[in-house]
Amino acid sequence: MNEVNIDRVIVDITNKCNLKCMMCANRCDPSRNIEMPVEVFKKIAEQTFPYAQKIWLSCSYESLMHSEFNKIMGYLDTECETTLITNGTLLNEDNIELIIESGMDWIFISFDGAKKETFDKIRNGARFEKVLSNIEMINEKKLNKNILNPELGFMVTLMMSNIIEFPEIVELARFLKISSIHCKPVHKTSVLPDNEMLIADDMIYDSFTEGMNLAKKYGIEFVVSTDLEKLMCLIHENNINNSSPLFPNSAGTTNSRRRGWCGEGSQSLQILPDGQMKPCTNWAIAPIGDFTKDNFLDIWNKDTFVKFRKAFDTNTPWKDCVNCEYYMLE
């Protein structure tokens, strides 16, 4: 038996989404009508949550579109830190009450613009003012109930369309009582225009660092993906006027082994709506297990999965990680 040590379990309970975001390749997926059966989620909760530190609902889709979301919430009674990631458009009085009653620790809103024109363009199908209203509804309910949780966070995908607004996004976060901002750069997809990719440019650096410094000033937790950190450090280090590190608490960018937004693949699990399990969000080959027919400990102790995890303890990445944009040997 191999020791089970999981930082987080990421569960997509459906592959449905009500938006067609600019950067999302999934918007072209014709099979977006799958829902995880409640009994499969119950099995996942019973078999994996006791080993995990964090549970994330949603990685790529919109959990609030699950037709039995209320039943799913009933299985989140856990000592783990629980997080719902949502685009925020479908929040309402009823599901906010459910989320609060479930004991959810965090709600992260995907938020990619400080102005209506930018936000609505990137999050095609969303309305800026509706999302703001829904966030204010959560804050009002928390105030009326005299509770602190769920805390609120922003998930921000930075690209050329919104980088100049980043300081304003942070200002808006302060106004909306946002406790944490997680940032990552947009990644190239088949549907994303080439001119949206961030480049090593002083304007990008200035907007990013202004936003970062505002977050620090306001006491907002600020989390940066490794690939965004790498880009900003590159600009920073090329500027002869900068003698101090941009991220003083970072492991650094020189001769250090870094793993990015994938969530330390050897300690994370991603479970898809059909019950299939991958070790990380960027796993492109066959799933490593299936909760509709396999038990978790049997999956964990599979020879392939054991060898995959052991590869993370060496300087030689697993064969399928070599070309992964998230697994970085810098």
C-alpha positions in Angstrom: 0.0 0.0 0.0 1.4 3.4 -1.0 0.9 6.4 1.2 -1.9 8.7 0.0 -1.0 12.3 0.1 -3.3 14.6 -1.9 -3.1 18.4 -1.9 -6.4 18.8 -3.8 -9.1 16.9 -5.6 -10.6 18.8 -8.5 -14.1 17.5 -9.6 -16.0 18.7 -12.7 -19.5 17.5 -12.0 -20.7 18.5 -15.5 -19.2 19.6 -18.8 -21.9 22.1 -19.4 -21.3 25.8 -19.5 -23.6 28.7 -20.3 -20.9 30.9 -21.7 -18.6 30.9 -24.7 -15.5 32.6 -23.4 -13.0 34.0 -25.9 -10.2 31.7 -24.8 -12.1 28.5 -24.1 -11.6 25.7 -26.5 -14.4 23.7 -24.8 -17.0 26.1 -26.2 -16.7 24.2 -29.5 -17.3 20.8 -27.8 -20.6 19.3 -29.1 -20.8 16.8 -26.2 -21.4 19.5 -23.5 -24.3 17.7 -21.9 -22.8 15.3 -19.4 -23.6 15.3 -15.7 -21.9 13.3 -13.1 -24.4 11.0 -11.4 -24.9 11.9 -7.7 -24.0 8.4 -6.6 -20.7 8.7 -8.4 -19.9 12.0 -6.7 -20.9 10.4 -3.3 -18.4 7.6 -4.0 -15.7 10.1 -4.9 -16.4 12.1 -1.7 -16.3 9.0 0.5 -13.2 7.6 -1.0 -11.0 10.6 -1.8 -12.0 13.5 0.4 -10.6 12.0 3.6 -7.1 12.0 2.0 -7.3 15.6 0.6 -6.5 19.0 2.0 -8.6 20.9 -0.6 -11.6 20.2 -2.8 -12.3 22.2 -5.9 -15.7 22.0 -7.6 -15.0 22.9 -11.3 -11.9 23.2 -13.3 -13.2 23.8 -16.8 -17.0 24.0 -16.7 -19.9 25.5 -14.8 -21.0 23.4 -11.8 -24.2 25.4 -11.2 -25.6 23.9 -14.4 -25.8 20.4 -12.8 -29.5 19.6 -12.5 -29.0 18.0 -9.0 -26.5 20.6 -7.7 -28.5 20.7 -4.4 -27.8 17.0 -3.8 -24.1 17.4 -4.7 -23.8 20.1 -2.0 -25.1 17.5 0.5 -21.8 15.6 0.2 -19.5 18.5 0.9 -19.6 18.1 4.7 -15.9 17.6 5.1 -13.0 18.9 7.1 -11.2 19.8 3.8 -11.1 23.3 2.5 -13.8 23.4 -0.2 -14.0 25.8 -3.1 -16.5 26.4 -5.8 -15.2 28.0 -9.0 -17.9 29.6 -11.1 -18.4 32.3 -13.8 -20.9 33.9 -11.3 -23.7 34.4 -13.8 -26.0 31.7 -12.4 -25.7 32.5 -8.7 -29.1 33.3 -7.2 -30.9 33.4 -3.8 -31.5 29.6 -3.7 -28.1 28.3 -4.7 -26.3 30.8 -2.6 -28.2 29.5 0.4 -27.3 25.9 -0.6 -23.6 26.9 -0.9 -23.6 28.6 2.5 -25.4 25.7 4.2 -22.9 23.2 2.7 -20.1 24.9 4.6 -18.3 26.0 1.5 -15.1 27.8 2.4 -14.5 29.7 -0.9 -16.3 30.9 -4.0 -14.0 31.9 -6.8 -15.5 34.0 -9.6 -13.8 33.9 -13.0 -13.4 37.7 -13.5 -11.5 39.0 -16.5 -12.4 42.7 -16.9 -12.9 45.8 -14.8 -15.2 47.4 -17.5 -18.4 46.1 -19.0 -17.1 46.2 -22.5 -14.0 44.1 -21.7 -15.7 41.7 -19.4 -18.6 41.0 -21.7 -16.3 40.6 -24.7 -14.1 38.0 -23.0 -16.9 36.2 -21.2 -19.2 35.9 -24.1 -22.8 35.5 -22.8 -22.1 37.0 -19.4 -23.4 40.4 -18.2 -20.9 42.4 -16.1 -23.6 44.1 -14.0 -25.3 40.8 -13.3 -22.1 39.2 -11.9 -21.5 42.3 -9.8 -25.0 42.1 -8.4 -24.6 38.4 -7.6 -21.4 39.0 -5.7 -23.1 41.8 -3.7 -25.9 39.3 -3.0 -23.4 36.9 -1.4 -21.9 39.7 0.7 -25.4 40.8 1.8 -26.3 37.2 2.9 -23.1 36.8 4.8 -23.7 40.1 6.6 -27.2 39.2 7.5 -26.2 35.8 8.8 -23.1 37.3 10.6 -20.8 34.8 8.9 -17.4 35.0 7.2 -17.6 32.0 4.8 -17.7 31.5 2.0 -14.8 33.9 1.4 -14.7 35.3 -2.1 -12.0 35.2 -4.7 -11.3 36.2 -8.3 -9.8 33.9 -10.9 -8.2 36.3 -13.4 -7.0 35.2 -16.9 -4.7 37.9 -18.1 -4.4 38.7 -21.8 -3.8 41.7 -24.1 -7.5 42.7 -23.9 -7.5 43.1 -20.1 -4.0 43.6 -18.8 -4.2 47.3 -18.8 -7.3 47.1 -16.6 -5.6 44.8 -14.1 -5.1 47.5 -11.4 -8.8 48.4 -11.8 -9.8 44.8 -11.3 -7.9 44.8 -8.0 -9.7 48.1 -7.0 -13.0 46.5 -7.9 -12.0 43.4 -5.8 -11.4 45.6 -2.8 -14.9 47.2 -3.2 -16.5 43.7 -3.6 -14.8 42.4 -0.4 -12.7 39.9 -2.4 -10.2 38.1 -0.2 -8.0 36.4 -2.8 -6.9 37.0 -6.4 -5.5 34.1 -8.5 -3.8 35.1 -11.8 -2.6 33.2 -14.8 -1.8 34.2 -18.4 -4.1 33.1 -21.2 -2.9 30.0 -23.0 -3.1 29.4 -26.7 -6.1 27.6 -27.9 -7.6 26.8 -31.3 -10.2 29.6 -30.8 -8.0 32.4 -29.2 -6.8 35.2 -31.5 -3.0 35.2 -31.6 -2.8 38.9 -30.6 -4.3 38.1 -27.1 -1.2 36.3 -25.9 0.8 38.3 -23.4 4.3 39.4 -24.5 7.4 40.5 -22.6 6.5 44.2 -22.7 7.0 47.1 -20.2 3.4 48.1 -20.4 2.3 44.6 -19.4 4.8 44.6 -16.5 3.7 48.0 -15.2 0.0 47.1 -15.2 0.7 43.7 -13.5 3.0 45.1 -10.8 0.6 48.0 -10.1 -2.2 45.5 -9.6 0.0 43.3 -7.4 1.1 46.1 -5.2 -2.5 47.3 -4.8 -3.5 43.8 -3.7 -0.7 43.8 -1.1 -1.7 47.3 0.0 -5.4 46.2 0.5 -4.4 42.9 2.2 -5.8 40.8 -0.6 -4.1 37.4 -1.0 -2.3 37.4 -4.4 -1.5 34.1 -6.1 0.4 33.9 -9.4 0.8 30.9 -11.7 4.4 29.8 -12.4 4.2 30.7 -16.1 2.9 34.2 -15.4 5.6 34.6 -12.7 8.2 33.5 -15.2 7.1 36.1 -17.8 7.1 38.9 -15.3 10.5 37.9 -13.8 11.9 37.9 -17.3 10.8 41.5 -17.9 11.9 42.5 -14.4 15.4 40.9 -14.7 15.9 42.6 -18.1 15.4 46.0 -16.6 18.7 47.2 -15.3 16.9 49.5 -12.8 15.6 46.5 -10.9 18.0 45.1 -8.4 15.6 43.3 -6.0 13.6 40.2 -6.8 10.0 40.7 -8.1 8.7 37.7 -6.0 10.9 37.6 -2.9 9.1 34.6 -1.5 9.5 32.6 -4.7 11.9 29.7 -5.1 13.5 31.8 -7.9 13.8 31.2 -11.6 17.4 30.1 -11.8 18.3 26.4 -11.6 15.1 25.7 -9.7 12.6 23.0 -10.6 9.2 24.6 -10.8 5.8 23.1 -11.4 3.0 25.5 -12.4 -0.8 25.8 -12.4 -1.3 22.1 -12.8 -1.4 21.8 -9.0 1.7 19.7 -8.4 0.5 16.8 -10.5 1.9 14.1 -8.2 -0.4 15.4 -5.4 -3.5 16.3 -7.2 -6.4 14.5 -8.9 -8.8 15.8 -11.6 -12.0 13.9 -11.9 -14.1 14.4 -15.1 -18.0 14.4 -15.2 -18.0 10.8 -16.6 -16.1 9.6 -13.5 -12.8 9.2 -15.2 -9.7 10.4 -13.3 -6.5 12.1 -14.4 -3.5 12.9 -12.2 -3.5 16.6 -13.4 -5.5 19.0 -15.4 -3.2 18.8 -18.5 -3.1 15.0 -18.8 -3.6 14.3 -22.5 -3.4 10.5 -22.6 -5.9 7.9 -21.4 -7.4 8.5 -17.9 -5.7 6.6 -15.1 -8.9 5.4 -13.4 -12.7 5.4 -13.6 -14.9 5.9 -10.5 -17.9 4.3 -12.1 -16.2 1.0 -11.8 -12.9 1.4 -9.8 -12.2 2.1 -6.2 -9.9 5.0 -5.3 -7.2 3.0 -3.5 -7.0 0.5 -6.4 -6.4 3.5 -8.8 -3.9 5.0 -6.5 -1.8 1.9 -6.3 -1.8 1.1 -10.0 1.7 0.5 -11.2 1.5 3.3 -13.8 0.2 5.8 -11.3 2.9 4.9 -8.7 5.7 5.3 -11.3 4.2 8.7 -12.4 4.3 10.0 -8.8 7.8 8.8 -8.2 9.0 10.6 -11.3 8.1 13.9 -9.5 10.8 13.1 -6.9 13.5 13.1 -9.6 14.8 15.6 -12.1 13.5 13.4 -14.9 9.8 14.2 -15.6 7.3 11.5 -16.5 7.4 10.8 -20.2 4.1 12.4 -20.9 5.1 15.6 -18.9 8.2 16.4 -21.0 6.4 18.8 -23.4 3.8 20.0 -20.9 3.6 23.8 -20.7 2.8 23.6 -17.0 5.6 21.3 -16.0 8.7 23.6 -16.0 12.4 22.8 -15.5 13.9 26.3 -15.4 
